[in-house]
Amino acid sequence: MLKRVDYGRVGFCYDCCHHSNYNPDDDLLSMYGKRLMALHLHDNGGKHSQHQLPFDGGIDWPCVMRKIAQTGYTGATALESMNWDYLDLTAEKFLQEAYVRAKRLDAFRLTAF
């Protein structure tokens, strides 16, 4: 779609786990980074659609955040983590931990250069 439609208001939301699960050999952020409009960041411990908190799975976060920074994206560092694998945490504790990890990701992005 992005190859066919060259219009400044048409972009994409980067979902790091969809990228990792379905197109790991394509450098989507280098190919389409100038059209990046939103982020869905979450980790994956090996299963599809796991939606873990960042740093609990196999995503190379320093690399991902460096590539995001190189696109010029200035929007929010948004998580798409779910509490499915965190039944030992209350909703409040899960959200507090998600916030801490989002700030850690943001620090990678802000110091990428």
C-alpha positions as CSV (number, residue, x, y, z in Angstrom):
1,M,0.0,0.0,0.0
2,L,2.7,2.5,1.0
3,K,4.5,1.8,-2.3
4,R,1.4,2.6,-4.3
5,V,0.0,5.6,-2.4
6,D,2.4,8.5,-2.2
7,Y,0.4,11.0,-0.2
8,G,1.7,12.7,2.9
9,R,-1.4,11.9,5.0
10,V,-1.1,8.2,4.4
11,G,1.4,6.4,6.7
12,F,1.6,3.5,9.0
13,C,1.6,2.4,12.6
14,Y,4.8,0.4,13.4
15,D,4.0,-2.8,15.4
16,C,7.3,-4.3,16.4
17,C,6.0,-7.8,17.1
18,H,4.1,-8.0,13.8
19,H,7.3,-7.0,12.1
20,S,9.3,-9.6,14.1
21,N,6.8,-12.4,13.5
22,Y,5.9,-11.8,9.9
23,N,8.6,-9.8,8.1
24,P,11.8,-10.0,10.2
25,D,14.1,-9.8,7.2
26,D,12.6,-6.5,5.8
27,D,13.9,-3.3,7.3
28,L,10.4,-1.6,7.4
29,L,11.6,1.4,9.4
30,S,14.3,2.2,6.9
31,M,12.0,1.5,3.9
32,Y,9.0,3.5,5.2
33,G,10.2,5.4,8.2
34,K,9.4,8.8,6.8
35,R,5.7,7.8,6.8
36,L,5.7,6.5,10.4
37,M,2.7,7.9,12.3
38,A,2.2,5.8,15.4
39,L,3.8,3.0,17.4
40,H,2.5,-0.3,18.9
41,L,5.4,-1.5,21.0
42,H,5.3,-4.7,22.9
43,D,7.5,-7.7,23.4
44,N,7.2,-11.4,22.3
45,G,8.7,-14.4,24.0
46,G,8.3,-16.6,21.0
47,K,4.6,-17.0,20.6
48,H,2.4,-14.9,18.2
49,S,0.3,-12.2,19.7
50,Q,1.9,-12.4,23.1
51,H,1.9,-8.6,23.8
52,Q,4.4,-8.7,26.7
53,L,5.9,-5.7,28.4
54,P,9.1,-4.5,26.7
55,F,12.3,-6.3,28.0
56,D,10.4,-9.5,28.8
57,G,10.8,-11.2,25.4
58,G,13.2,-11.3,22.4
59,I,12.9,-7.9,20.8
60,D,16.2,-6.0,20.4
61,W,15.0,-2.8,21.9
62,P,18.1,-0.6,21.5
63,C,18.1,-1.5,17.8
64,V,14.4,-0.9,17.3
65,M,14.4,2.4,19.2
66,R,17.5,3.6,17.3
67,K,15.8,2.8,14.0
68,I,12.6,4.6,15.1
69,A,14.8,7.6,16.1
70,Q,16.4,7.6,12.7
71,T,13.0,8.0,11.0
72,G,12.5,11.4,12.6
73,Y,9.3,10.2,14.4
74,T,8.5,12.6,17.2
75,G,5.2,11.1,18.4
76,A,4.4,9.1,21.6
77,T,6.3,6.0,22.7
78,A,3.1,3.9,22.9
79,L,2.9,0.4,24.3
80,E,0.5,-2.3,23.2
81,S,1.2,-4.6,26.0
82,M,-1.5,-6.7,27.6
83,N,-1.6,-8.1,31.1
84,W,-2.4,-11.7,30.0
85,D,1.0,-13.0,31.2
86,Y,1.1,-10.9,34.4
87,L,-1.7,-12.3,36.5
88,D,0.4,-11.9,39.6
89,L,0.2,-8.1,39.1
90,T,-2.8,-5.9,39.9
91,A,-4.0,-3.6,37.1
92,E,-2.4,-0.7,38.9
93,K,1.0,-2.4,39.3
94,F,0.9,-3.6,35.6
95,L,0.3,0.0,34.5
96,Q,3.0,1.3,36.7
97,E,5.5,-1.2,35.3
98,A,4.4,-0.4,31.7
99,Y,5.1,3.3,32.4
100,V,8.6,2.5,33.7
101,R,9.3,0.4,30.7
102,A,7.9,3.0,28.2
103,K,10.2,5.6,29.8
104,R,13.1,3.2,29.4
105,L,12.3,2.8,25.7
106,D,11.9,6.5,25.3
107,A,15.4,7.0,26.8
108,F,16.8,4.6,24.1
109,R,15.1,6.7,21.4
110,L,16.3,10.0,22.8
111,T,19.9,8.9,23.1
112,A,20.1,7.0,19.8
113,F,22.5,9.4,18.1
